[in-house]
Amino acid sequence: MPVGFGVSLVVRGQTVDPEGMLATLTRDVTLNNIDVDRVGDVVWFTADELGDLSVLAAPLAGWWQQHGPSVAGGVALRFVGPDGVTELTYSKPELAVEQVQRHINVDSGQLYGPGEAPGPIRRLTAALLRRTRNGFTASELLIRDEGSLLCVALAGRDLDDRPRSLEFQAFNPAHDDYDPDDDDGYCLVTEHHVPVVQGLVTLRLTPRVLRLHLADGAARTWGVRSAIYPVRLHIENHEIEQLRLQLRRLFSVGGDRLPVPKLELG
């Protein structure tokens, strides 16, 4: 079943004509297995596999950055997916591609035809589960090493097909572009794109669960009802070993300069 997302660029309340972006995209990017459809000023991208959409991150980030996004939030790259609308309003330029890639991974999903979306029973069950237990079930492991930034992400979907994700990020002090003044330590980001810096007390990996013990401030920021946040792992055994390896690496890049949580990774 194809997956995809829609995207538009809104500058100070006005949606930008995407014609220039589309011209650049079709000229500079090989759109193998990606269908492009424009509806007004919203462009829809669909593909058979989520990974096929990754080539869109750089050109979409470039389109966004050309319009000078700032912390004031007047320039928004807007994504439309099965879970609704999300926006990117600001990023450090060197992290813009990474931010757009994360939005593509989280916001893309199955594009339903009439009557194909999850029914009311599944939606109600998923809503009740979210109220009664923290965390989610991950079916995909994503690892990206951009040289200056290492990202380890787990992603999955609820019964109602709502995307869920958790991403660990850390700067690499050994990289030429590293600036210690910009590094506050490791960062955690959920599907709601809410970042928490140094928000862990303990991180524990059991055979099929990655269990986070959140600091009080992190739990409040995420709005979760418990400081224990489990991510159940429905991924292959070799992927769990890769998760273990990359988490060890991520929490070691800062050396002794920045605090890290207690790690129980086996």
Beta strands, then each sheet from edge to edge (+ up, - down):
strand 1: 3-11
strand 2: 14-15
strand 3: 34-39
strand 4: 42-47
strand 5: 75-81
strand 6: 84-88
strand 7: 109-110
strand 8: 136-138
strand 9: 140-145
strand 10: 149-157
strand 11: 163-171
strand 12: 187-190
strand 13: 195-197
strand 14: 200-206
strand 15: 209-214
strand 16: 228-233
strand 17: 262-264
sheet 1: 2+ 1- 4+ 3-
sheet 2: 2+ 1- 5+ 6-
sheet 3: 2+ 1- 7+
sheet 4: 8+ 16+ 15- 14+ 17+
sheet 5: 9+ 10- 11+ 12- 13+
end
